[in-house]
Amino acid sequence: MTIRYFTRKEDDLAKRLPPANWKRKDVSENESDAYSVYKGFEGGDMQSALRTREAQQAKLKNRPFPDKIKGRPSSENWSVEFIPHMDNLIEKHKLPEELSGQPIYRGSRIDYGTSLIKSGKKPGDTIRDPRYQSFSIDPGTAMHHTSKSQFGDMDTEDRNWENPENRFKRKKKVLLEHVVKDNETGLFRGDTDGELEIIYPRNKTWKITDVRDEDVVYSSSYGDKSQNARIYTVERKKKKQSGKKVVKRKVVKTPIKPKVASKPVKKIKPKIVRKPAKKCKCKK
């Protein structure tokens, strides 16, 4: 089986793609700015800040996100200010019903994807990522995010950089595949969004349900490309609920005895006992 890139003109999904679930009335100016930062060049700084130790400690200890992170670039500390607003923006949105049952894809950068393959994770294992989770309805868009950077897998100093065939190394690419469930929390910018992106909240754990290798055909300015990819089908891991029944303790109210006015206690002054004066034995 081969997964082909999404074509809005040919695919029937294009006809039923819902508009954005972006509620303009409920979005503050800070939240709108946070989205612009995430989608811009500073989005990488924001994601890098979420992977720091300080950010993880804040999550584990249920503390607010730190205003600044020591030892990090100023660009990351600048983007940190928008993280609480980005959290609020995502949490107040639910994915449209039209996307229920739709498979979506997330491309993993080559370094993370290689480490994921080497980890040997199999169905039943979990993947946790402290960053925001961006998926796309278009598998072709996800494939473009599997390289080392948006410019490809090679550095500009490498030979044959100008040849587009050499920009992307023939390493195994990794995609995460998820089937949208009903009433999921997430942000969808609608059919007018170029990447058809869905953003899930950060600090989520995914459970692997299937692992397979499959050819993915994606389009580029140099024509269609086909590459074999390792695809991990994942689903949101639910929080464990203890099977023990919550036993409600009976509160026994003890009757309050009325206060009885006590009789005033007379204060007894201590008696002062004086010693008799000694007689003087001196001669007169």
Residue pairs with C-beta under 8 A, 6 or more apart in sequence:
1 214
2 214
2 215
2 216
2 217
2 226
3 139
3 214
3 215
3 216
3 217
3 231
4 139
4 140
4 216
4 217
5 138
5 139
5 140
5 141
5 143
5 216
5 217
5 218
5 219
5 224
6 13
6 137
6 138
6 139
6 140
6 141
6 196
7 14
8 14
8 191
13 102
13 137
14 191
16 98
17 98
17 137
17 190
17 191
17 196
18 96
18 97
18 98
18 99
18 188
18 190
18 191
19 190
19 191
19 192
20 188
20 189
20 190
20 192
20 193
21 93
21 94
21 95
21 96
21 187
21 188
21 190
22 93
22 187
22 189
22 190
23 92
23 93
26 92
27 89
28 85
28 88
30 82
30 85
31 85
31 86
31 88
31 89
32 89
33 82
33 85
34 82
34 83
34 85
34 86
34 89
35 86
35 89
35 187
37 43
37 46
37 79
37 82
37 86
38 46
38 82
38 86
38 132
38 199
42 75
42 78
42 79
43 79
45 73
45 75
45 76
45 78
45 79
46 76
46 79
46 80
46 82
46 83
46 86
46 132
47 131
47 132
48 72
48 76
49 55
49 69
49 72
49 76
49 77
49 79
49 80
49 83
50 83
50 130
50 131
50 132
50 202
50 203
51 130
51 131
52 69
52 72
54 66
54 69
54 70
55 65
55 66
55 69
55 130
56 130
57 63
58 64
58 65
58 66
59 130
59 203
64 84
65 80
65 83
65 84
66 80
67 80
67 81
68 77
68 80
69 76
69 77
69 80
86 132
87 201
87 202
89 187
90 132
90 185
90 186
90 187
90 199
90 200
90 201
91 185
91 201
93 185
93 186
93 187
93 188
94 183
94 184
94 185
94 186
95 180
95 183
95 184
95 185
95 186
95 188
95 198
96 188
97 182
99 137
99 180
99 188
99 198
100 180
100 181
100 182
101 179
101 180
102 137
102 179
102 180
103 177
103 178
103 179
103 180
104 135
104 136
104 137
104 177
104 178
104 179
104 180
104 198
105 135
105 136
105 137
105 138
105 139
105 141
105 142
105 175
105 176
105 177
105 178
106 133
106 134
106 135
106 136
106 142
106 145
106 175
106 176
106 178
107 141
107 142
107 143
107 144
107 145
107 146
107 173
107 174
107 175
108 116
108 145
108 146
108 173
108 174
108 175
108 176
109 145
109 146
109 147
109 148
109 149
110 146
110 147
110 148
110 153
110 169
110 171
110 173
111 148
112 174
113 146
113 172
113 173
113 174
113 230
114 171
114 172
114 174
116 127
116 174
116 230
116 232
117 172
117 174
117 230
121 127
121 208
121 211
121 232
122 208
122 211
123 208
123 209
123 210
123 211
124 207
124 208
125 207
125 208
126 205
126 206
126 207
126 208
126 237
127 176
127 205
127 206
127 208
127 232
127 234
128 203
128 204
128 205
128 206
129 202
129 204
129 206
130 202
130 203
131 202
132 199
132 200
132 201
132 202
133 199
133 200
133 201
133 202
133 204
134 197
134 198
134 199
134 200
135 142
135 176
135 178
135 197
135 198
135 199
135 200
136 142
136 195
136 196
136 197
136 198
137 196
137 198
138 195
138 196
139 175
139 216
139 218
140 216
140 217
140 218
140 219
141 195
141 196
141 197
141 218
142 175
143 173
143 175
143 216
143 218
143 227
143 229
144 150
144 218
144 220
146 173
146 174
146 175
146 229
147 153
147 167
147 168
148 154
151 167
152 167
152 168
153 167
153 168
153 169
153 171
154 161
154 166
154 167
154 169
155 161
158 166
160 166
161 167
164 220
164 221
164 222
165 222
170 227
172 228
172 229
172 230
173 216
173 227
173 228
173 229
173 230
174 229
174 230
174 231
174 232
175 216
175 229
175 230
175 231
175 232
176 206
176 231
176 232
176 234
177 231
177 232
177 233
177 234
178 206
178 233
178 234
178 235
178 236
179 233
179 235
180 198
181 235
181 236
184 200
184 236
185 200
185 201
186 198
186 199
186 200
186 201
187 198
187 199
188 197
188 198
189 197
204 236
204 237
205 236
205 237
206 234
206 235
206 236
206 237
207 234
207 235
207 236
207 237
208 232
208 233
208 234
209 233
209 234
209 235
210 231
210 232
210 233
211 230
211 231
211 232
211 233
212 230
212 231
212 233
213 228
213 229
213 230
213 231
214 228
214 229
214 231
215 226
215 227
215 228
215 229
216 226
216 227
216 228
216 229
217 224
217 225
217 226
218 224
218 225
218 226
218 227
219 225
